[in-house]
Amino acid sequence: MAATIRRDMTMLPSSDVHSGHPHVLIYVITSETSDLAQVYANMGARPVSDTSPFATFEKLPNVVAIVHRPSQADQRILDSCDAFVASLDGAAGVDPKIVEFWSGARDATLPRHILAFNVVNGRADFDELCAIASRVLEPDLLVRYLPIDSDDELSLTGVYDILTSEIHALVDAKWITKAADPEHIAITSSAREDLFDQLAYLGLDDLTLENHTSGLPISVTKLEAAWLHPDVVTITPIDDGVGVNAFSNWMSILKPVWVPVLNLAEVSCDAYEAMERVGISITEDLARMWGPNENLDLFEKVSDTSKQLNFVESNQVATLTQGLTPGSTIAAENSAAVLVAPTF
């Protein structure tokens, strides 16, 4: 992992870094046949363009997702991202490439999340996708949000929160939260007890866990705090945007995992503390970036040579260009910055 050796005042974080929440890159793999516009919308994301793999989030300016189909999946991106998301399509099943990359993300202990869509009109409903995901992706998968069908059973209108026994639903074009009726609570009582047990062992302090195993009640507030444990892996229904808030809440607590070391003269620090625009090439056409997102001429530096770059797309977290040498540093022409990838 990156380690800070020494800093001086010239290396303080820039104002454009949004101090307190350094950049996060999420790698999303969806099905080969899924409608990408639908995937973006259901994630609450804004695609940069119709052909762009980048997705940005209005309320999370430091988070960018790269959305790929299995045929586009690149191990190098997985190795240099901060979180992994499997987008499962009820109409298409689980692609072997998603299983492969999920296994790699789990081995690397990356934060992980599963999104489920086409759970109404697909061949597999939400319960079946949960069973498949538990079998081939994550044996300890937690389920907190259940989809609520519309009256005509052709779409979703909201989600039922098993943990808090609340319904989050779209009513007259507005999202509302209300207490579940006794019928909902009774039907989901077994699932709620299972979730309570899983969260208790995962994120409660020893005393509270001892009280729980002794049969004493646990406050929902403590369980909600346990839900934020980094080892929680869950599946969220996202059709018709019903899972946007749940997915956004997960993204909001993500922290950088893959952090190169920035060497500049005699100073070394984490890359996200850079005051100048710097990056490191991940593939032949993708680089991760840090520092102020300014409209500057940038160069790829390989050994003692520099090559000016023409960007296809660029955002705060990553950039697309062509002809990169993986592992090379990207910076201004006269910069002495060198980025070194972390080793695990």
Sine and cosine of phi, psi and omega as CSV:
sin_phi,cos_phi,sin_psi,cos_psi,sin_omega,cos_omega
0.00,0.00,0.39,-0.92,-0.01,-1.00
-0.93,0.37,0.66,-0.76,0.00,-1.00
-0.78,-0.63,0.67,-0.74,0.02,-1.00
-0.99,0.13,0.80,-0.59,0.02,-1.00
-1.00,-0.06,-0.80,0.60,0.01,-1.00
-0.33,-0.94,0.56,-0.83,0.03,-1.00
-0.79,-0.61,0.41,-0.91,0.26,-0.97
-0.76,-0.65,0.00,-1.00,-0.12,-0.99
-0.89,0.45,-0.37,0.93,-0.02,-1.00
-0.96,0.30,-0.22,0.98,-0.06,-1.00
-0.96,-0.29,0.25,0.97,0.05,-1.00
-0.90,0.44,0.49,-0.87,-0.05,-1.00
-0.85,0.52,0.60,-0.80,0.03,-1.00
-0.97,0.22,0.39,-0.92,-0.03,-1.00
-0.92,0.39,-0.38,0.93,-0.05,-1.00
-0.99,0.12,-0.04,1.00,-0.03,-1.00
-1.00,0.10,-0.16,0.99,-0.08,-1.00
0.84,0.54,0.92,0.39,-0.10,-0.99
-0.78,0.63,0.63,-0.77,0.00,-1.00
0.99,-0.17,-0.28,0.96,0.05,-1.00
-0.57,-0.82,0.97,0.25,-0.03,-1.00
-0.85,0.53,0.25,-0.97,-0.11,-0.99
-0.85,0.53,0.59,-0.80,0.04,-1.00
-0.75,-0.66,0.75,-0.66,0.07,-1.00
-0.92,-0.38,0.83,-0.56,0.01,-1.00
-0.95,-0.31,0.72,-0.70,0.06,-1.00
-0.97,-0.23,0.86,-0.51,-0.03,-1.00
-0.91,-0.41,0.78,-0.63,0.13,-0.99
-0.87,-0.50,0.82,-0.57,0.01,-1.00
-0.92,-0.40,-0.08,-1.00,-0.06,-1.00
-0.97,0.26,0.32,-0.95,-0.03,-1.00
-0.91,0.41,-0.49,0.87,-0.11,-0.99
-0.96,-0.29,0.03,1.00,-0.07,-1.00
-0.93,0.36,0.47,-0.88,0.07,-1.00
-0.98,0.19,0.95,-0.32,-0.08,-1.00
-0.88,0.47,-0.60,0.80,0.04,-1.00
-0.87,0.50,-0.62,0.79,0.04,-1.00
-0.93,0.38,-0.66,0.75,0.02,-1.00
-0.87,0.49,-0.74,0.67,0.01,-1.00
-0.85,0.53,-0.75,0.66,-0.05,-1.00
-0.88,0.47,-0.68,0.73,-0.03,-1.00
-0.94,0.34,-0.40,0.92,0.08,-1.00
-0.99,0.16,-0.21,0.98,-0.11,-0.99
0.98,0.21,0.42,0.91,-0.09,-1.00
-0.98,-0.22,0.33,-0.95,0.09,-1.00
-0.90,-0.43,0.94,-0.34,0.07,-1.00
-0.92,0.40,0.63,-0.77,0.00,-1.00
-0.91,0.42,-0.62,0.79,0.06,-1.00
-0.36,-0.93,0.11,-0.99,-0.03,-1.00
-0.90,0.44,-0.45,0.89,-0.05,-1.00
-0.96,-0.28,0.06,1.00,-0.08,-1.00
-1.00,0.08,0.63,-0.78,0.12,-0.99
-0.99,0.12,-0.15,0.99,-0.05,-1.00
-0.99,0.13,0.65,-0.76,0.15,-0.99
-0.78,-0.62,0.74,-0.67,0.02,-1.00
-0.90,-0.43,0.25,-0.97,-0.09,-1.00
-0.74,-0.67,0.84,-0.55,-0.14,-0.99
-0.82,0.57,-0.68,0.73,-0.08,-1.00
-1.00,-0.01,-0.02,1.00,-0.01,-1.00
-0.76,-0.64,0.97,0.24,-0.12,-0.99
-0.91,0.42,-0.31,0.95,-0.02,-1.00
-0.99,-0.14,0.09,1.00,0.00,-1.00
-0.93,-0.37,0.77,-0.63,0.09,-1.00
-0.75,-0.66,0.66,-0.75,0.07,-1.00
-0.93,-0.36,0.63,-0.78,0.19,-0.98
-0.97,-0.23,0.86,-0.52,-0.05,-1.00
-0.96,-0.29,0.87,-0.49,0.00,-1.00
-0.81,-0.59,0.45,-0.89,0.23,-0.97
-1.00,0.08,0.27,-0.96,0.00,-1.00
-0.82,0.57,-0.58,0.82,-0.01,-1.00
-0.93,0.37,-0.29,0.96,0.01,-1.00
-0.98,-0.18,-0.12,0.99,-0.13,-0.99
-0.84,0.54,0.70,-0.72,-0.06,-1.00
-0.75,-0.66,0.88,-0.48,-0.03,-1.00
-0.85,0.53,-0.54,0.84,-0.03,-1.00
-0.91,0.41,-0.53,0.85,0.05,-1.00
-0.95,0.32,-0.67,0.74,0.06,-1.00
-0.85,0.52,-0.65,0.76,-0.04,-1.00
-0.93,0.37,-0.30,0.96,-0.08,-1.00
-0.84,-0.54,0.34,0.94,0.05,-1.00
-0.97,-0.23,0.04,-1.00,-0.05,-1.00
-0.94,-0.35,-0.19,0.98,0.01,-1.00
-0.28,-0.96,0.40,-0.91,-0.02,-1.00
-0.78,-0.62,0.65,-0.76,0.00,-1.00
-0.78,-0.62,0.77,-0.64,0.12,-0.99
-0.98,-0.20,0.85,-0.53,0.02,-1.00
-0.98,-0.20,0.96,-0.27,-0.11,-0.99
-0.99,-0.11,0.76,-0.65,-0.05,-1.00
-0.97,-0.23,0.88,-0.48,0.00,-1.00
-0.89,0.46,-0.29,0.96,0.02,-1.00
-1.00,-0.04,-0.15,0.99,-0.12,-0.99
-0.79,-0.61,-0.25,0.97,-0.05,-1.00
0.98,0.18,-0.28,-0.96,-0.07,-1.00
-0.94,-0.34,0.89,-0.45,0.01,-1.00
-0.94,0.35,0.62,-0.78,0.03,-1.00
-0.83,0.55,-0.51,0.86,0.01,-1.00
-0.92,0.39,-0.58,0.82,0.07,-1.00
-0.90,0.43,-0.67,0.74,0.03,-1.00
-0.88,0.48,-0.69,0.72,-0.02,-1.00
-0.89,0.47,-0.74,0.67,-0.04,-1.00
-0.95,0.32,-0.55,0.83,0.06,-1.00
-0.89,0.45,-0.68,0.73,0.02,-1.00
-0.87,0.49,-0.67,0.75,0.04,-1.00
-0.90,0.43,-0.65,0.76,0.02,-1.00
-0.91,0.40,-0.62,0.79,0.03,-1.00
-0.92,0.39,-0.66,0.75,0.02,-1.00
-0.89,0.46,-0.54,0.84,0.01,-1.00
-1.00,0.07,0.04,1.00,-0.02,-1.00
0.82,0.58,0.56,0.83,0.09,-1.00
-0.95,0.31,0.54,-0.84,0.19,-0.98
-0.85,0.53,0.66,-0.75,-0.08,-1.00
-0.69,-0.72,0.48,-0.87,0.00,-1.00
-0.52,-0.85,0.57,-0.82,0.06,-1.00
-0.91,-0.42,0.77,-0.64,0.09,-1.00
-0.96,-0.29,0.70,-0.72,-0.02,-1.00
-0.88,-0.48,0.83,-0.56,0.05,-1.00
-0.68,-0.73,0.17,-0.99,-0.18,-0.98
0.84,0.54,0.64,0.77,-0.01,-1.00
-1.00,0.07,-0.16,0.99,0.05,-1.00
-0.99,-0.15,-0.71,0.70,-0.10,-0.99
-0.98,-0.20,-0.04,1.00,-0.01,-1.00
-1.00,0.08,0.03,-1.00,0.04,-1.00
-0.96,0.29,-0.48,0.88,-0.01,-1.00
-0.92,-0.39,0.77,-0.64,0.06,-1.00
-1.00,0.08,-0.08,-1.00,-0.10,-1.00
-0.89,0.45,-0.69,0.73,0.00,-1.00
-0.87,0.49,-0.64,0.77,-0.01,-1.00
-0.94,0.34,-0.62,0.79,0.07,-1.00
-0.90,0.43,-0.61,0.79,0.06,-1.00
-0.88,0.48,-0.69,0.73,0.00,-1.00
-0.91,0.42,-0.67,0.74,0.02,-1.00
-0.90,0.43,-0.72,0.69,-0.02,-1.00
-0.88,0.47,-0.63,0.77,0.02,-1.00
-0.92,0.40,-0.53,0.85,-0.06,-1.00
-0.99,0.16,-0.66,0.75,-0.15,-0.99
-0.94,-0.34,-0.22,0.98,-0.03,-1.00
-0.89,-0.46,-0.87,0.50,-0.19,-0.98
-0.67,-0.74,0.98,-0.18,-0.02,-1.00
-0.86,0.50,-0.52,0.85,-0.05,-1.00
-0.99,-0.17,0.55,0.84,-0.02,-1.00
-0.89,0.46,0.73,-0.69,0.05,-1.00
-0.98,-0.22,0.62,-0.78,0.03,-1.00
-0.86,-0.52,0.89,-0.46,0.02,-1.00
-0.93,-0.37,-0.61,0.79,-0.10,-1.00
-0.94,-0.34,0.80,-0.61,0.04,-1.00
-0.94,-0.33,0.64,-0.77,-0.01,-1.00
-0.95,0.30,0.53,-0.85,0.08,-1.00
-0.92,-0.40,0.86,-0.51,-0.01,-1.00
-0.97,0.26,0.46,-0.89,0.15,-0.99
-0.95,0.30,0.17,-0.99,-0.03,-1.00
-0.87,0.48,-0.57,0.82,0.00,-1.00
-1.00,0.04,0.00,1.00,0.05,-1.00
0.85,0.52,0.50,0.86,0.02,-1.00
-0.95,-0.31,-0.14,0.99,-0.03,-1.00
-0.42,-0.91,0.01,-1.00,0.07,-1.00
-0.95,-0.30,0.55,-0.84,0.02,-1.00
-0.90,-0.44,-0.11,0.99,-0.02,-1.00
0.13,-0.99,-0.17,-0.99,0.06,-1.00
-0.72,-0.69,0.49,-0.87,0.09,-1.00
-0.97,-0.24,0.83,-0.56,-0.02,-1.00
-1.00,0.02,0.96,-0.27,-0.03,-1.00
-0.89,0.46,-0.58,0.82,-0.10,-1.00
-0.93,0.37,-0.69,0.72,-0.07,-1.00
-0.97,-0.22,-0.07,1.00,-0.07,-1.00
0.83,0.55,0.70,0.72,0.03,-1.00
-0.86,-0.50,0.45,-0.89,0.08,-1.00
-0.94,-0.34,0.78,-0.62,0.10,-1.00
-0.94,-0.34,0.94,-0.34,-0.16,-0.99
-0.71,-0.70,0.40,-0.92,0.06,-1.00
-1.00,-0.07,0.92,-0.40,-0.02,-1.00
-0.80,-0.60,0.86,-0.51,-0.02,-1.00
0.80,0.61,0.72,0.70,0.07,-1.00
0.92,0.39,0.28,0.96,0.05,-1.00
-0.77,-0.64,0.63,-0.78,0.04,-1.00
-0.99,0.14,0.78,-0.63,0.02,-1.00
-0.81,-0.59,0.39,-0.92,0.10,-0.99
-0.86,-0.51,0.78,-0.63,0.00,-1.00
-0.62,-0.79,0.37,-0.93,0.02,-1.00
-0.93,0.36,0.61,-0.79,0.03,-1.00
-0.95,0.33,0.46,-0.89,0.05,-1.00
-0.99,0.17,0.29,-0.96,-0.05,-1.00
-0.83,0.56,-0.51,0.86,-0.02,-1.00
-0.90,0.43,-0.71,0.71,0.04,-1.00
-0.86,0.50,-0.71,0.70,-0.05,-1.00
-0.89,0.45,-0.66,0.75,-0.01,-1.00
-0.92,0.40,-0.68,0.73,-0.05,-1.00
-0.90,0.43,-0.56,0.83,-0.10,-1.00
-0.98,-0.21,0.21,0.98,-0.08,-1.00
-0.87,0.49,-0.65,0.76,-0.01,-1.00
-0.92,0.40,-0.69,0.73,0.03,-1.00
-0.90,0.44,-0.59,0.81,0.00,-1.00
-0.92,0.39,-0.68,0.74,0.04,-1.00
-0.89,0.46,-0.65,0.76,0.04,-1.00
-0.88,0.47,-0.70,0.71,0.00,-1.00
-0.90,0.44,-0.67,0.75,0.04,-1.00
-0.85,0.52,-0.71,0.70,-0.02,-1.00
-0.89,0.45,-0.71,0.71,-0.02,-1.00
-0.89,0.46,-0.70,0.71,-0.01,-1.00
-0.93,0.37,-0.58,0.82,-0.01,-1.00
-0.86,0.50,-0.71,0.70,-0.03,-1.00
-0.97,0.24,-0.38,0.92,-0.07,-1.00
-1.00,0.06,-0.66,0.75,-0.20,-0.98
-0.72,-0.69,0.11,0.99,-0.01,-1.00
-1.00,-0.05,0.46,-0.89,0.07,-1.00
-0.94,0.33,0.25,-0.97,-0.13,-0.99
-0.86,0.51,-0.66,0.75,-0.05,-1.00
-0.91,0.41,-0.72,0.70,0.00,-1.00
-0.91,0.42,-0.62,0.79,0.04,-1.00
-0.90,0.43,-0.64,0.77,0.03,-1.00
-0.89,0.45,-0.66,0.76,0.05,-1.00
-0.89,0.46,-0.64,0.77,-0.01,-1.00
-0.90,0.43,-0.72,0.70,0.00,-1.00
-0.92,0.39,-0.33,0.94,0.05,-1.00
-1.00,0.06,-0.03,1.00,0.04,-1.00
1.00,-0.08,0.07,1.00,0.01,-1.00
-0.99,0.17,0.54,-0.84,-0.03,-1.00
-0.94,0.35,0.48,-0.88,0.05,-1.00
-0.92,-0.40,0.64,-0.77,0.02,-1.00
-0.94,0.35,0.62,-0.79,0.03,-1.00
-0.88,0.47,-0.52,0.86,0.01,-1.00
-0.86,0.50,-0.67,0.74,0.01,-1.00
-0.93,0.37,-0.58,0.82,0.02,-1.00
-0.94,0.33,-0.58,0.81,0.06,-1.00
-0.90,0.43,-0.59,0.81,0.08,-1.00
-0.92,0.40,-0.63,0.78,0.03,-1.00
-0.90,0.43,-0.50,0.87,0.02,-1.00
-0.88,0.48,-0.42,0.91,-0.01,-1.00
-0.99,0.12,0.02,1.00,0.02,-1.00
-0.86,0.51,0.70,-0.71,-0.08,-1.00
-0.89,0.45,-0.31,0.95,-0.01,-1.00
-1.00,0.05,-0.05,1.00,0.03,-1.00
-0.94,0.35,0.81,-0.59,0.09,-1.00
-0.84,-0.54,0.81,-0.58,-0.12,-0.99
-0.71,-0.71,0.14,-0.99,0.06,-1.00
-0.83,-0.56,0.72,-0.70,-0.08,-1.00
-0.81,-0.58,0.79,-0.61,0.11,-0.99
-0.96,0.29,0.70,-0.71,-0.10,-1.00
-0.80,-0.60,0.04,1.00,0.03,-1.00
-0.82,0.57,0.62,-0.78,0.06,-1.00
0.85,0.53,0.38,0.92,0.08,-1.00
0.97,0.26,0.23,0.97,-0.09,-1.00
-0.94,0.33,-0.33,0.95,-0.04,-1.00
-0.97,-0.24,0.16,0.99,-0.07,-1.00
-0.85,0.53,-0.73,0.69,-0.04,-1.00
-0.91,0.42,-0.67,0.74,0.01,-1.00
-0.90,0.44,-0.69,0.73,0.00,-1.00
-0.93,0.38,-0.64,0.77,0.03,-1.00
-0.89,0.45,-0.64,0.77,0.03,-1.00
-0.89,0.46,-0.62,0.79,0.05,-1.00
-0.92,0.40,-0.71,0.70,-0.01,-1.00
-0.89,0.46,-0.56,0.83,-0.09,-1.00
-0.92,0.39,-0.33,0.94,-0.02,-1.00
-0.98,-0.20,0.02,1.00,0.02,-1.00
-0.93,0.37,0.55,-0.83,0.04,-1.00
-0.81,-0.59,0.37,-0.93,0.01,-1.00
-0.88,0.47,0.68,-0.74,0.07,-1.00
-0.93,-0.36,-0.71,0.70,-0.03,-1.00
-0.99,-0.12,0.98,-0.18,-0.10,-0.99
-0.81,-0.59,0.97,-0.26,0.07,-1.00
-0.91,0.41,0.32,-0.95,0.13,-0.99
-1.00,-0.03,0.74,-0.68,0.08,-1.00
-0.99,-0.14,0.89,-0.45,0.08,-1.00
-0.97,-0.23,0.82,-0.57,-0.01,-1.00
-0.62,-0.78,0.95,-0.32,-0.11,-0.99
0.84,0.53,-0.85,-0.52,-0.03,-1.00
-0.98,-0.18,0.23,0.97,-0.06,-1.00
-0.94,-0.34,0.68,-0.74,0.11,-0.99
-0.77,-0.63,0.67,-0.74,0.02,-1.00
-0.40,-0.92,0.08,-1.00,0.08,-1.00
-0.93,0.36,0.55,-0.84,-0.09,-1.00
-0.85,0.53,-0.59,0.81,-0.08,-1.00
-0.95,0.30,-0.03,1.00,0.08,-1.00
-1.00,-0.08,0.10,1.00,-0.06,-1.00
-0.92,0.40,0.62,-0.78,0.10,-0.99
-1.00,-0.04,-0.28,0.96,0.04,-1.00
-0.93,-0.36,0.30,-0.96,0.00,-1.00
-0.97,0.24,0.87,-0.49,0.00,-1.00
-0.65,-0.76,0.37,-0.93,0.02,-1.00
-0.37,-0.93,0.07,-1.00,0.03,-1.00
-0.65,-0.76,0.71,-0.70,-0.04,-1.00
-0.95,0.30,0.74,-0.68,0.01,-1.00
-0.98,-0.21,-0.73,0.68,0.06,-1.00
-0.78,-0.62,-0.17,-0.99,0.02,-1.00
-0.94,0.34,-0.26,0.96,-0.01,-1.00
-0.72,-0.70,0.11,0.99,-0.02,-1.00
-0.77,-0.63,0.69,-0.72,0.10,-1.00
-0.72,-0.70,0.58,-0.82,0.17,-0.99
-1.00,0.03,0.59,-0.81,-0.12,-0.99
-0.78,-0.63,0.44,-0.90,0.08,-1.00
-0.61,-0.79,0.23,-0.97,0.03,-1.00
1.00,0.03,0.00,-1.00,-0.05,-1.00
-0.84,0.54,0.73,-0.68,0.00,-1.00
-1.00,0.08,0.95,0.31,-0.07,-1.00
-0.99,-0.17,0.41,-0.91,-0.01,-1.00
-0.99,0.11,0.98,0.21,-0.05,-1.00
-0.89,-0.46,0.40,-0.92,0.15,-0.99
-0.96,0.27,0.80,-0.61,-0.01,-1.00
-0.86,-0.51,0.45,-0.89,-0.09,-1.00
-0.77,-0.63,0.56,-0.83,0.15,-0.99
-1.00,-0.01,0.75,-0.66,-0.06,-1.00
-0.92,-0.40,0.89,-0.45,0.04,-1.00
-0.82,-0.58,0.90,-0.44,-0.08,-1.00
0.83,0.56,-0.86,-0.51,-0.04,-1.00
-0.97,-0.24,0.23,0.97,-0.02,-1.00
-0.93,-0.37,0.46,-0.89,0.03,-1.00
-0.78,-0.63,0.65,-0.76,0.01,-1.00
-0.75,-0.66,0.83,-0.56,0.01,-1.00
-0.92,0.38,0.62,-0.78,-0.07,-1.00
-0.96,-0.29,0.60,-0.80,0.14,-0.99
-0.93,-0.36,0.93,-0.37,-0.12,-0.99
-0.99,0.13,0.70,-0.71,0.12,-0.99
-0.98,0.17,-0.70,0.72,0.07,-1.00
-0.50,-0.86,0.49,-0.87,0.04,-1.00
-0.48,-0.88,0.60,-0.80,0.10,-1.00
-0.61,-0.79,-0.12,-0.99,-0.09,-1.00
-0.88,0.48,-0.48,0.88,-0.19,-0.98
-0.96,-0.28,-0.53,0.85,-0.10,-1.00
-0.46,-0.89,0.22,-0.98,0.01,-1.00
-0.57,-0.82,0.50,-0.86,0.07,-1.00
-0.94,-0.35,0.72,-0.69,0.08,-1.00
-0.47,-0.88,-0.38,-0.93,-0.02,-1.00
-0.67,-0.74,0.45,-0.89,0.13,-0.99
0.95,0.32,0.47,0.88,0.00,-1.00
-0.98,0.20,0.39,-0.92,0.15,-0.99
-0.96,-0.26,0.94,-0.34,-0.04,-1.00
-0.77,0.63,0.72,-0.69,-0.02,-1.00
1.00,-0.09,-0.19,0.98,-0.02,-1.00
-0.97,0.24,0.41,-0.91,0.04,-1.00
-1.00,0.01,0.62,-0.79,0.09,-1.00
-0.89,-0.45,0.79,-0.61,-0.05,-1.00
-0.27,-0.96,0.04,-1.00,0.09,-1.00
-0.90,0.44,0.38,-0.92,-0.13,-0.99
-0.85,0.52,-0.64,0.77,-0.07,-1.00
-0.99,-0.11,0.12,0.99,-0.02,-1.00
-0.96,0.28,0.57,-0.82,0.07,-1.00
-0.99,-0.12,0.12,0.99,-0.07,-1.00
-0.92,0.39,0.63,-0.78,0.11,-0.99
-0.71,-0.71,0.81,-0.59,0.04,-1.00
-0.98,-0.19,0.70,-0.71,0.00,-1.00
-0.88,-0.48,0.84,-0.54,-0.03,-1.00
-0.91,0.42,0.58,-0.81,0.03,-1.00
-0.94,0.34,0.45,-0.90,0.10,-1.00
-0.87,-0.50,0.64,-0.77,-0.05,-1.00
-0.88,-0.47,0.00,0.00,0.00,0.00
